[in-house]
Amino acid sequence: MLGAVAESVTGETFQSLSKDFFGRYKLKGFELDDALAILPKRVRGYHVDKNGHVSNARAYDASNKYPAGGFTSSAEDYLRFVISVGSGQVLRPEILQQVWTDQLTLNTPSR
């Protein structure tokens, strides 16, 4: 839903917003997933049935899930992204602190 809100507020597509975000922070190697694109070394999922037989999982189109993580990246580029976020290079320190703070919910037991 946040992706739709961002599109509505900015008038930009999520594809454009994500390209701008990764470019602004010089984060390379991230692309919106295209199930039909040929990507070298793309990892494919597996399915294990109830008898333990392993087969290739069906391909699926993740474009409806872009804001929730519909990106492709190498493990190395993903690690660079995680380090950039965790070290305060992407989010301001006060925002990062909020991200790591436990949130109280209606189901949170009393402390």
N, C-alpha and C positions, 0 to 999 in steps of 0.2 A: 504494500500500500504506500510505503514511503516513496518508492520510485514514481508512482502515479502522482503523488503530491508534488514531488520535485519537478516533474514534467509540467504540471499545471501551473505552478508558481513561476517557473522560468520560461515557459513557452518552448523549451527545447526537448528533444527526444532523449530517452535514457541513454541511447547509444552515444549521442553527442556529449551528454553530461559526463559519462564514464570516460570517454576519450579525453576530454578536457581535464578531468580529475587526474588520470594517470600521467598525462603530459605535464601538468602543473607541478607534480611532485617527482617528475623524472623517474617514474616507475615503469620499467620496460617489461615486455613479455606478456602483458595481459590483453586478451581479446575477448569480445563477447562470443560465446560458443555458437558455432554454426555446425549443426549435426551433419551437413552434407560436405563440409570442407575436408580436404585431405590434409591432415596435420602429421608431420613426421613424429614418430614415437608417441602418438596418442595412445593413452591407456584405455583399454576397453573393459567394461565390467563383466563379471561372471555371475552365473546363477547356479545354485546348488539345490537340487530337488530333494524330496524327502528320503530318497534312497541314497543320497550322497553323490549322485551323478552330477558332474560339473559341465556346464555348457556356456557358450557366449550369451551374455544378456542382450536383450533386444535394444536396439538403438532408440533414442527418444529425442524429441525436440525440446530443449530447455529454454527456448526463447521467451516463454511466458514466465520464466523464473529469473530473468536477468538481474533484477535488483536484489534477489535473495542468493546470489552467488553463481549466476550462469556465465562464468568466465572460464577461459582456458589459460593455463600458465604452466611453465615448468616448475618443478619442485624448487629449483634454485631461485627463480624469480619470485615465487610465492614466499620463500624464506626472506628475501630482501624486503618484500612488502611488509611482512610481519615485524621484522626488525625496525623498519621505518615507522610503523604505527606505534609499536611498543616503546620506542625511544623518543617519542615526542616530535618527530619530524613531520608528521601529517596532522595530528590533532594537538591542540594546545594542551599544556599540562593539566589545567583544571578540567578540561573535557575528558582527558584520558583517565583522570582520577575518578570521575563520575562513572566511566565505563567499568572500572574495576571495583566499584562500590556495590556491596550487596543491596538489593532492592527489597523493600518490604511489600508483601502481597497480602491479600486477604487470608491466604493459607499459611503465612509465615508464623511458625510457633513463637510464642513470647520468649524474649531473651532475658 
